[in-house]
Amino acid sequence: MSISRRGFVGTMGGMAVGGSAMARVMSAAEPAGMSVLRRVESRPRPSSSQLLWQRDELAFFLHFGVNTFSDREWGDGKEDPKSFDPTALDARQWARTAKAAGFKAMILTAKHHDGFCLWPTKTTKHSVASSPFRGGKGDVVREFVDACKAEGLRAGLYLSPWDRNHPTYGDSPTYNDVYAAQLTELLTQYGPIHEVWFDGANGEGPNGKRQVYDWPRVWGLVRKLMPDAVMFSDAGPDVRWIGNEAGYAGATNWSFVRPDIVTAPGVSGDEVMRSLQHGDRDGTVWRPGETDVSIRPGWFYHPAEDAKVRSAENLVGLYFSSVGRNSKLLLNVPPTREGLIHQTDVNNLVGMRTQLDRLFARDVVAGAEAKWRMLGTTAAVGEFTLKEGATVGVLDLREDITQGQRVARYIVEGFDGIGWRVLRHGTTIGYRRLGKIAPARVSKLKVSIEDAVEMPLPVTLSAYQGD
């Protein structure tokens, strides 16, 4: 989603400015302007891959495997591969559903903790090659990436490091070679992969030993084989876990983190969880948060949960608490034993998209005159004069994150013809900050940036009537 020029192009001291022009105006206005500019340049900024990832806003997560047929969440690795037999698998149906709901990417569990591989790997017999699927010639990963390509979606893969089936798990050097071989197969045989998803799941292997993962090797292998991919884990290195699986990012959410706090996937502690949930104002790397949550109580499909699917209204709420809090929503939508997205899930997802499209159909700030002025080196105020009075129920603020993340505290006020009153206040903005407010009739809106980590740039403001 492109950032609207409205709000970024306004006036500052009577001069029209955009992002780079703003920096020039500020350096001319402040005695220490050049040092300010140098500090701005030193702040973390997203890579092109991270920008693409965040602007997608929404991605499907597809938990699918032997657990689907055993009705379990975590398999023990002893499942018979012959149990995997989806009778009507249609990855194009997955992709069409995602596309219809406005999702831009999908991530498939190529291997979960049970060790069953959804592609015919050379590293184990515990795979689709030993199943009846497609007569033992099937390859779910291939059908998945082909479906993504056909529907114009970005493909991602999750390869669980924990493997409860492979006999070498726990023999750290040997299993690390196996895991690297599996990752190499996935990243060399299936074309472009947009996101590679890792977690820190770890347990004893069949030999009773605990595995020590070689994360530097793993990350280096992805960089070598798929340099444009983003890597997800607690510790990134590109995208971090948001610290919960309930569907919300922190009310304060920096895309900066300190890598000395979250050093590897699976590391725990209060300070780690705080950093995952909120980021770090003084963080030294750009590592935005991904909010993963399931549309059902479980992550794999269970028939008993068919009546427990999140409603369209609930899914809209997830959008506000994830995308609307400077995060990305990774929504798990598990295929059934037939290999299809259940119709209830399909209906509720399409319902979510219908509600979002209706909610954001008319931006009352469109065409408004925007005037910005500085209030010192870390504060600014922007006033938006609407073309006509309007009722506002949803506020949508955005920073130009190509220039980093700067806002630390803000207030939005509305003018009702008599005076200004506070509509909303908050801390971080980042890529996007959505908020529902009590409906207010206004002719002007004002955004006051009260604190910023660097010289603030104008933010984009959109406003909608709401429900």
For each residue, the residues with C-beta under 8 A, 3 or more apart:
1: 55 57
2: 55
3: 8 398 400 460
4: 7 8 398 460 462
5: 8 9 18
6: 9 365 366 367 368 370 460 461 462
7: 4 10 365 370 382 384 398 458 459 460 461
8: 3 4 5 18 19 400 457 458 459 460
9: 5 6 16 17 18 370 458
10: 7 16 17 370 371 372 382 458
11: 14 15 16 17 370 371 372
12: 15 17 22 25 372 373 374 458
13: 25 29 373 374
14: 11
15: 11 12 21 25
16: 9 10 11 21
17: 9 10 11 12 21 22 25 372 458
18: 5 8 9 21 22
19: 8 22 23 400 402 403 457
20: 23 24
21: 15 16 17 18 24 25
22: 12 17 18 19 25 26 457 458
23: 19 20 26 27 37 40 455 457
24: 20 21 27 28
25: 12 13 15 17 21 22 28 29
26: 22 23 29 30 33 36 37 374 455
27: 23 24 30 33 34 36 37
28: 24 25 33
29: 13 25 26 33 374
30: 26 27 33 36 377 455
31:
32: 35 36 377
33: 26 27 28 29 30 36 37
34: 27 37 38
35: 32 38 39
36: 26 27 30 32 33 39 40 377 454 455
37: 23 26 27 33 34 40 41
38: 34 35 41 42
39: 35 36 42 43 454
40: 23 36 37 43 403 404 454 455
41: 37 38
42: 38 39
43: 39 40 256 404 406 453 454
44: 255 256 283 284 285 286 404
45: 286 401 402 403 404
46: 50 51 54 255 286 288 401 402
47: 50 51 238 286
48: 51 52
49: 52 53 228 229 230 238
50: 46 47 53 54 230 238 239 286 288
51: 46 47 48 54 55 401 402
52: 48 49 55 56 194
53: 49 50 56 194 195 230 238 239 288 328
54: 46 50 51 57 288 328 401 431
55: 1 2 51 52 431
56: 52 53 59 104 105 154 328
57: 1 54 104 323 328 329
58: 101 102 103 104 105 319 323 328 329 331
59: 56 103 104 105 106 107 154 156 195 328 329 330 331
60: 94 97 98 103 105 106 107 330 331 332 333
61: 106 107 109 158 292 294 330 331 332 333
62: 94 106 107 108 109 144 332 333 334 335
63: 67 68 109 112 294 299 300 301 332 334
64: 68 108 109 118 140 300 301 334 335 339
65: 68 75 84 109 111 112 114 116 118 300
66: 69 70 75 79 81 83 84 114 116
67: 63 70 71 72 73 74 75 79 112 114 300
68: 63 64 65 84 86 300 301 334 335 336 337
69: 66 79 83 84 85 337
70: 66 67 75 79 83
71: 67 302 303
72: 67 75 300
73: 67 298 299 300
74: 67 112 113 114
75: 65 66 67 70 72 78 79 112 113 114 115 116 164
76: 79 114 164
77: 113 114 115 126 163 164 165 166 206
78: 75 165
79: 66 67 69 70 75 76 83 114 116
80: 83
81: 66 84 116 125 126 127 128 130 131
82: 85 130 131 132
83: 66 69 70 79 80 131
84: 65 66 68 69 81 116 128 131 132 133
85: 69 82 131 132 133
86: 68 89 133 335 337 338 339
87: 337 338 339
88: 338 339 340
89: 86 133 140 143 335 338 339 340
90: 93 94 339 340
91: 94 95 140 143 144 146 147
92: 95 96 147 150 151
93: 90 96 97 340 341
94: 60 62 90 91 97 98 106 144 147 333 335 340 341
95: 91 92 98 99 106 147 148 150 151 153
96: 92 93 99 100 151
97: 60 93 94 100 101 333 341 345 346 349 350
98: 60 94 95 101 103 106 151 153 333
99: 95 96 102 103 151 152 153
100: 96 97 346 349 350 353
101: 58 97 98 349 350 352 353
102: 58 99 353 356
103: 58 59 60 98 99 106 153 331
104: 56 57 58 59 153 154
105: 56 58 59 60 148 153 154 155 156 194 195
106: 59 60 61 62 94 95 98 103 144 148 153 154 155 156
107: 59 60 61 62 155 156 157 158 195 197 330
108: 62 64 118 140 141 144 155 156 157 158
109: 61 62 63 64 65 112 118 158 160
110: 117 118 119 141 157 158 159 186
111: 65 115 116 117 118 158 159 160 163 182
112: 63 65 67 74 75 109 115 116 158 160
113: 74 75 77 160 162 163 164 201 203
114: 65 66 67 74 75 76 77 79 164 165
115: 75 77 111 112 124 126 160 163 164 165 166 169
116: 65 66 75 79 81 84 111 112 126 127 165
117: 110 111 120 121 123 124 126 127 128 182
118: 64 65 108 109 110 111 127 128 139 140 141 144
119: 110 127 128 139 140 141 142 185 186 189
120: 117 127 128 129 137 138 139
121: 117 124 127 129 182 185
122: 181 185
123: 117 166 178 181 182 185
124: 115 117 121 127 165 166 178
125: 81 129 130
126: 77 81 115 116 117 130 165 166
127: 81 116 117 118 119 120 121 124 130 131
128: 81 84 117 118 119 120 131 133 134 136 138 139 140
129: 120 121 125 136 137
130: 81 82 125 126 127 136
131: 81 82 83 84 85 127 128 136 138
132: 82 84 85 135 136
133: 84 85 86 89 128 136 138 140
134: 128 137 138 139
135: 132 138
136: 128 129 130 131 132 133
137: 120 129 134
138: 120 128 131 133 134 135 143
139: 118 119 120 128 134 142 143
140: 64 89 91 108 118 119 128 133 143 144
141: 108 110 118 119 144 145 157 186 190
142: 119 139 145 146 190
143: 89 91 138 139 140 146 147
144: 62 91 94 106 108 118 140 141 147 148 155
145: 141 142 148 149 155 190 191 193
146: 91 142 143 149 150
147: 91 92 94 95 143 144 150 151 153
148: 95 105 106 144 145 151 153 154 155
149: 145 146 152 153 155 191
150: 92 95 146 147
151: 92 95 96 98 99 147 148
152: 99 149
153: 95 98 99 103 104 105 106 147 148 149
154: 56 59 104 105 106 148 192 194 195
155: 105 106 107 108 144 145 148 149 190 191 192 193 194
156: 59 105 106 107 108 193 194 195 196 197
157: 107 108 110 141 186 193 195 196 197
158: 61 107 108 109 110 111 112 197 198 199
159: 110 111 179 182 183 186 196 197 198
160: 109 111 112 113 115 163 199 201
161: 179 198 199 200 201 202 211 213 218 265
162: 113 169 201 202 203 211
163: 77 111 113 115 160 166 169 175 178 179 205
164: 75 76 77 113 114 115 169 203 205 206
165: 77 78 114 115 116 124 126 169 206
166: 77 115 123 124 126 163 169 175 178 205 206
167: 205 206 207
168: 171 174 175 178 205
169: 115 162 163 164 165 166 175 205 206 207 209 211
170: 175 204 205 206 207 208 209 210 211
171: 168 174 175 205 207 209
172: 175 176 211 212 213 214
173: 176 177
174: 168 171 177 178
175: 163 166 168 169 170 171 172 178 179 205 211
176: 172 173 179 180 213 214 217
177: 173 174 180 181
178: 123 124 163 166 168 174 175 181 182
179: 159 161 163 175 176 182 183 213 218
180: 176 177 183 184 217 218 221
181: 122 123 177 178 184 185
182: 111 117 121 123 159 178 179 185 186
183: 159 179 180 186 187 196 218 221 222 225
184: 180 181 187 188 221 225
185: 119 121 122 123 181 182 188 189
186: 110 119 141 157 159 182 183 189 190 193
187: 183 184 190 193 196 221 222 225 226 229
188: 184 185 225
189: 119 185 186
190: 141 142 145 155 186 187 193
191: 145 149 155
192: 154 155 226 228
193: 145 155 156 157 186 187 190 196 226 229
194: 52 53 105 154 155 156 228 229 230
195: 53 59 105 107 154 156 157 229 230 231 232 239
196: 156 157 159 183 187 193 222 226 229 230 231 232
197: 107 156 157 158 159 231 232 233
198: 158 159 161 218 231 232 233 265
199: 158 160 161 233 234 241 265 266
200: 161 213 233 234 264 265 266 267
201: 113 160 161 162 266
202: 161 162 210 211 213 266
203: 113 162 164 210
204: 170 208 209 210
205: 163 164 166 167 168 169 170 171 175 208 209 210 211
206: 77 164 165 166 167 169 170
207: 167 169 170 171
208: 170 204 205
209: 169 170 171 204 205
210: 170 202 203 204 205
211: 161 162 169 170 172 175 202 205
212: 172
213: 161 172 176 179 200 202 218 264 265
214: 172 176 217 218
215: 218 219 233 235 264 265
216: 219 220
217: 176 180 214 220 221
218: 161 179 180 183 198 213 214 215 221 222
219: 215 216 222 223 231 237
220: 216 217 223 224
221: 180 183 184 187 217 218 224 225
222: 183 187 196 218 219 225 226 229 231
223: 219 220 226 227
224: 220 221 227
225: 183 184 187 188 221 222
226: 187 192 193 196 222 223 229
227: 223 224
228: 49 192 194
229: 49 187 193 194 195 196 222 226
230: 49 50 53 194 195 196 238 239
231: 195 196 197 198 219 222 236 237 238 239
232: 195 196 197 198 236 238 239 240 241 290
233: 197 198 199 200 215 236 237 240 241 265
234: 199 200 240 241 262 264 265 266 267 272 276
235: 215 240 259 262 263 264 265 267
236: 231 232 233 239 240 257 259 262 285 287
237: 219 231 233 285 287
238: 47 49 50 53 230 231 232 287
239: 50 53 195 230 231 232 236 287 288 289 290 328
240: 232 233 234 235 236 257 262 276 287 288 289 290
241: 199 232 233 234 276 289 290 292
242: 248 249 250 276 277 289 290 291 292 322 327
243: 250 273 276 277 289
244: 247 248 277
245: 292 293 294
246: 293
247: 244 291 293 317 318 321 322 329
248: 242 244 291 318 321 322 325
249: 242 253 277 289 291 321 322 325 326 327
250: 242 243 253 277 278 279 289 325
251: 325 426 427
252: 278 279 427 428
253: 249 250 277 278 279 289 325 326 327 428 430
254: 257 278 279 280 281 283 326 405 428 430
255: 44 46 279 286 287 288 289 326 401 405 430 431
256: 43 44 279 280 281 282 283 284 285 286 287 405
257: 236 240 254 261 262 275 279 280 283 285 287
258: 261 262 275 280 282 283 284 285
259: 235 236 262 263 284 285 287
260: 263
261: 257 258 271 272 275 280
262: 234 235 236 240 257 258 259 267 272 275 276
263: 235 259 260 267
264: 200 213 215 234 235 267
265: 161 198 199 200 213 215 233 234 235
266: 199 200 201 202 234
267: 200 234 235 262 263 264 272
268: 272 273
269: 272 273
270: 273 274
271: 261 274 275
272: 234 261 262 267 268 269 275 276
273: 243 268 269 270 276 277
274: 270 271 277 278
275: 257 258 261 262 271 272 278 279 280
276: 234 240 241 242 243 262 272 273 289
277: 242 243 244 249 250 253 273 274 289
278: 250 252 253 254 274 275
279: 250 252 253 254 255 256 257 275 283 287 289
280: 254 256 257 258 261 275 283
281: 254 256 408 453
282: 256 258 453
283: 44 254 256 257 258 279 280 287
284: 44 256 258 259
285: 44 236 237 256 257 258 259
286: 44 45 46 47 50 255 256 404
287: 236 237 238 239 240 255 256 257 259 279 283
288: 46 50 53 54 239 240 255 326 327 328 430 431
289: 239 240 241 242 243 249 250 253 255 276 277 279 326 327 328
290: 232 239 240 241 242 327 328 330
291: 242 247 248 249 318 321 322 327 328 329 330
292: 61 241 242 245 330 331 332
293: 245 246 247 318 322 329 330 331 332
294: 61 63 245 297 298 299 331 332 334
295: 309 310 315 331 332 333 345 348 349
296: 299 301 302 305 308 309 310 332 334 345
297: 294 305 308
298: 73 294 301 302 305 334
299: 63 73 294 296 332 334
300: 63 64 65 67 68 72 73 334
301: 63 64 68 296 298 305 334 335 336 337 342
302: 71 296 298 305
303: 71 306
304:
305: 296 297 298 301 302 308 309
306: 303 309 342 344
307:
308: 296 297 305
309: 295 296 305 306 342 344 345 348
310: 295 296 314 315 318 348
311: 314 315 348 351
312: 315 316 348 349 351 352 354 355
313: 316 317 355
314: 310 311 317 318
315: 295 310 311 312 318 319 331 348 349 351 352
316: 312 313 319 320 352 355 356 359
317: 247 313 314 320 321
318: 247 248 291 293 310 314 315 321 322 329 331
319: 58 315 316 322 323 324 329 352 356 434
320: 316 317 323 324 325 434 435 436
321: 247 248 249 291 317 318 324 325
322: 242 247 248 249 291 293 318 319 325 327 328 329
323: 57 58 319 320 327 328 329 432 434
324: 319 320 321 432 433 434 435
325: 248 249 250 251 253 320 321 322 433 434
326: 249 253 254 255 288 289 405 428 429 430 431 432 433
327: 242 249 253 288 289 290 291 322 323
328: 53 54 56 57 58 59 239 288 289 290 291 322 323
329: 57 58 59 247 291 293 318 319 322 323
330: 59 60 61 107 290 291 292 293
331: 58 59 60 61 103 292 293 294 295 315 318
332: 60 61 62 63 292 293 294 295 296 299
333: 60 61 62 94 97 98 295 341 345 349
334: 62 63 64 68 294 296 298 299 300 301
335: 62 64 68 86 89 94 301 338 339 340 341
336: 68 301 339 340 341 342
337: 68 69 86 87 301
338: 86 87 88 89 335
339: 64 86 87 88 89 90 335 336
340: 88 89 90 93 94 335 336
341: 93 94 97 333 335 336 345 346
342: 301 306 309 336 345 346
343: 346 347
344: 306 309 347 348
345: 97 295 296 309 333 341 342 348 349
346: 97 100 341 342 343 349 350
347: 343 344 350 351
348: 295 309 310 311 312 315 344 345 351 352
349: 97 100 101 295 312 315 333 345 346 352 353
350: 97 100 101 346 347 353 354
351: 311 312 315 347 348 354 355
352: 101 312 315 316 319 348 349 355 356
353: 100 101 102 349 350 356 357
354: 312 350 351 357 358
355: 312 313 316 351 352 358 359
356: 102 316 319 352 353 359 360
357: 353 354 360 361
358: 354 355 361
359: 316 355 356 394 464 466 467
360: 356 357 363 394 396 462 464
361: 357 358 464
362: 366 464 465
363: 360 366 396 462 463 464
364: 386 390 392 463 464 465
365: 6 7 368 384 386 445 461 462 463
366: 6 362 363 462
367: 6 387
368: 6 365 384 385 386 387 445
369: 384 385
370: 6 7 9 10 11 382 383 384 458 461
371: 10 11 382 383
372: 10 11 12 17 380 381 382 383 458
373: 12 13 380 381 382
374: 12 13 26 29 377 379 380 456
375: 379 380 381
376: 379
377: 30 32 36 374 455
378: 451 452 453 454 455 456
379: 374 375 376 448 449 450 451 452 456
380: 372 373 374 375 448 449 452 456 458
381: 372 373 375 446 447 448 449
382: 7 10 370 371 372 373 446 447 449 458 459 461
383: 370 371 372 444 445 446
384: 7 365 368 369 370 444 445 446 447 461
385: 368 369 443 444
386: 364 365 368 389 390 442 443 444 445
387: 367 368
388: 443
389: 386 417 441 442 443
390: 364 386 441 442 463 465
391: 439 440 441 442 465
392: 364 395 414 423 437 439 440 441 442 445 463 464 465 466
393: 436 437 438 439 440 464 465 466 467
394: 359 360 434 435 436 437 463 464 465 466
395: 392 412 423 424 433 434 435 437 461 462 463
396: 360 363 432 433 434 460 461 462 463 464
397: 410 412 429 432 433 447 459 460 461
398: 3 4 7 429 431 432 433 459 460 462
399: 403 405 406 407 429 430 431 457 459 460
400: 3 8 19 403 457 460
401: 45 46 51 54 255 404 405 430 431
402: 19 45 46 51
403: 19 40 45 399 400 406 457
404: 40 43 44 45 286 401 454
405: 254 255 256 326 399 401 428 429 430 453
406: 43 399 403 452 453 454 455 456 457
407: 399 410 428 429 430 449 451 452 456 459
408: 281 427 428 451 452 453
409: 425 426 427 449 450 451
410: 397 407 425 426 427 429 447 448 449 450 459
411: 422 424 425 447 448 450
412: 395 397 422 423 424 425 445 446 447 448 461
413: 420 421 422 423 445 446 448
414: 392 420 421 423 440 442 444 445 446
415: 419 420 442 443 444 445 446
416: 419 421 440 441 442 443
417: 389 443
418:
419: 415 416
420: 413 414 415 446
421: 413 414 416 440
422: 411 412 413 425
423: 392 395 412 413 414 437 440 445
424: 395 411 412 435 437
425: 409 410 411 412 422
426: 251 409 410 429 433 435
427: 251 252 408 409 410
428: 252 253 254 326 405 407 408 433
429: 326 397 398 399 405 407 410 426 432 433 459
430: 253 254 255 288 326 399 401 405 407 433
431: 54 55 255 288 326 398 399 401
432: 323 324 326 396 397 398 429
433: 324 325 326 395 396 397 398 426 428 429 430
434: 319 320 323 324 325 394 395 396
435: 320 324 394 395 424 426
436: 320 393 394 466 467
437: 392 393 394 395 423 424 440 466
438: 393
439: 391 392 393 465 466
440: 391 392 393 414 416 421 423 437
441: 389 390 391 392 416
442: 386 389 390 391 392 414 415 416 445
443: 385 386 388 389 415 416 417
444: 383 384 385 386 414 415
445: 365 368 383 384 386 392 412 413 414 415 423 442 461 463
446: 381 382 383 384 412 413 414 415 420
447: 381 382 384 397 410 411 412 459 461
448: 379 380 381 410 411 412 413
449: 379 380 381 382 407 409 410 452 456 459
450: 379 409 410 411
451: 378 379 407 408 409
452: 378 379 380 406 407 408 449 455 456
453: 43 281 282 378 405 406 408
454: 36 39 40 43 378 404 406
455: 23 26 30 36 40 377 378 406 452
456: 374 378 379 380 406 407 449 452 459
457: 8 19 22 23 399 400 403 406
458: 7 8 9 10 12 17 22 370 372 380 382
459: 7 8 382 397 398 399 407 410 429 447 449 456
460: 3 4 6 7 8 396 397 398 399 400
461: 6 7 365 370 382 384 395 396 397 412 445 447
462: 4 6 360 363 365 366 395 396 398
463: 363 364 365 390 392 394 395 396 445
464: 359 360 361 362 363 364 392 393 394 396
465: 362 364 390 391 392 393 394 439
466: 359 392 393 394 436 437 439
467: 359 393 436
